[in-house]
């Protein structure tokens, strides 16, 4: 497994070792001990979620208050542009975002620690996304930041207007916390 850091602390791109031959390929998609070594901490996944989406569907930017979820995300069919936004007020990268192409072909996964918002854009005709979470879905704790919030200014690789759910269109704008006094 190859682990790559990105500009937001704690967010990691994980690439498994893929064994290919004329029959196809094989890879270990998850190994708890190796994953914990890679992220440098203990983690307990409690829920797996899977979504199917059509081209240009944009989901997010979702997060939970009180029950924040760490997420290990991968595309098992198709391709997505996966985004994490740092909304941890004490983080040096607060208010910044990172985007990574995840696909069934590249086998990459994105680890998004608890305390970040998450969303993705479908880049292929269809995509199936599977992600593990470190806490249970809690509807009362769920929040959504608008996908096109000008403060965050995510450079989504869009082809026209995205397809966005009513719930996601009703997301709120990102309101950065004022700097703490020195």
FENZI-V466697 format. One line per field, one symbol per residue. psi: psi as a letter, one per 20 degrees, with the letter a starting at -180 (. if undefined). burial: + if it has 9 or more other ideal C-beta (glycine too) atoms within 8 Angstrom, else -. A space follows every 50 residues. Layout:
psi: ???
burial: ???
This chain:
psi: ppppqaipphpqpporppoqaihcrqqohpogghghggikrqqopiqpqp qpqrpjpppaoqrpqgmqpqpopqpipbqqoppppokohjqikpjrrqqp pprhgijqqpporqjqqqrqppirgrqpppqqqirqpnhhiprppphkph gglpmpmqnapqopqgghhjrrqpnqpqqqq.
burial: +-+--+-+--++++++----------+-------++-++---+-+-+-++ --+--+++++++++--+++++++++--++++++++++---+-++++++++ ++++--+++++++-++++++++++-++++++++++-++--+++++++-+- ++-+-+-+---+-----+--+--+--------
